[in-house]
Each structure stands twice: as structure tokens, then as C-alpha cells.
Amino acid sequence: MEQSTCLDWKGYSRKAISKEVLTHEEAMKVLQAPDDELLLVMNEAFRVRKHFFGKKVKLNMIINAKSGLCPEDCGYCSQSIVSNAPVSKYTMLDKETLLAGAREAMNRKAGTYCIVASGRGPTEKELGQVIEAVKEIRETMPLKICACLGILSDEQATRLKDSGVHRYNHNLNTSRNHYEAITTTHTYDQRIQTVDTVKRAGMSPCAGVIIGMGESDEEIVEMAFALRNLDADSIPINFLNAIPGTPLEDKGRTPAMKALRVLALFRFICPDKEIRVAGGREVNLRTLQPLSLYAANSLFVGDYLTTPGQEITTDHQMIEDLGFEIELCAL
């Protein structure tokens, strides 16, 4: 009789639940698991997800508060200075438009409203506009606010925190060794420094990655361990949506089953953190999107910065069909 070569995937969930760190070799085996074992891997990832988060799903909504006009050369981004993509370009949205976006987030059952602006970092005027809007949102709506405005000083971070911003997003995007292949106008260390600035100010740190930019499996593992060491509370996992007109326009999509293995890996390595299925999920996961929530406990609803998202009722139906529950905001 042929002997099964399946790994003991249950051992992975046991280690994760006890917050024992996987070895590098164990982490690599998740990414290289054969397709025939994927459901076994996802079952153990779900065991971890359920232990820490039950069957609840956190919803987040983005507003592109300032579009284009960015001096940075990030190769994946349609808003960067090296992009020829035909995207809208406008300065920081006014307070009423930001408030309208917050109301729409409520309509979509999102618990977190993400104010995202292109650029290296906010000007004094831009920071003031965001702070003014955040204060009114916090006074009138039960929403958590996440800001993503680029590199911050300690003083800027403190002002955002004092205005009512709960969380600040600044993604690592890729591994340290791969970083200069993606961006040269700022460094990996500056990304780390900004997350540390956010933590010192008392905001919850959000930092994630983009999968599919030419990185190796070893570098994906490195990213997961880097975010564990950074102690990011929320980890958005983006899958490259290669936009025509950007330097990475010719990159192929990440196969859906590989994307699921990536989500399982991050759940095993960062077991008690919010793992969010983020940009590119519709393009890369396609019909396997529901399986992503067996590892992840959070997702974006609605459109992304310059690309469309899935129709909101489809997301709500997907969550209901899984027998999961939308987690409403509890401030």
C-alpha cells in the first residue's frame, strides 16, 4: 500500500495557536504545499483564525483622498511619477467629501474607514484637512479611522492620534532585498521607521505586502516574519493587479491556489493579527475568493484607489453563504 506523504498540517495550527514561531523550513513548506493538500492547509489556517477571531469578518472601506501627483517611483502604482496610467489627478478632497465617504462606509457595513492619500507625506495643509474631517467623523459616526498619508514625523503622528485616528497604514510592500527593484525614491528602512513612529504616537500599526511583484517564495516568508517582528496589528495582503501604464504592467497574476497558500502562511506566522484580503483579490483569487476567509478575517469592500472592487452585495452574500458574520464597529 502506498504510504501518504502528507505533512502533519495540524502541527502548524497547534504551534500557531500557542504562538510558537514556525521555522523557515516549515514556512516554506506552506508555500510549496501540493495543490492536493491545499484544503488540509486551509483547514488548519481556519482552526487558527477561528481560535482568535471566531467566524467574524471585519470590513474596511478606502477613499482615495488625493489622487496622482505623487513624486515617488513605486513600480506597482498607477499614481506614481513613473506611471502612464490614465488615472484621475486631484488634490486633497474637502471635508464634506470625506464625510460623505464615511457615511458610505457605514452603508457598506464597514467598521473601518481608510483615508488614503498619494504622495511622499502630507503637507501641513493636507494634514489639517484630514484632521478636521476626522474630528467630525468621530463626533458623528461609530467608525474607526485608518489614515494612510505616507511618511510621518513624530509631531504629525501625534496630531493624527489626538484627532481620533485609530490606525495608520504604511505597507512594507515587499522584502528588504527586493525593495530597490520596486521603489528607489525611499527606502525599506524609512518604511520601518514610519511604522515605529506610528506606534510611538499610540496609533495601531497597519502594514502589509503586495504579492506578485517578482519576489521569490523565500522573500514572501521573509515578509511574513518581518511583519511578525514589527508587531503590526493589521496586515493587508495585496495581490498585484498589474495596471497598464505602470512598470509592472507585464507581471502575470498570482495563481489563486498560490494566493491561498500565502494567506495561510501569514495566518500561521501572525496568528492573532488581523489578516486582510486586500487589493487584487478579485483578479487573482477569482472564484476562490470565499476560501480566502478561512485564513483571513478581514477584507476591503468597494473600490480600491484606482481600480474597481467587487460589488458590495456580492461581498455581503459571500460572507453570509460561508456562515460568517460581519463584525460591526465597537468603539
Disulfide bonds with the S-S distance in Angstrom:
none
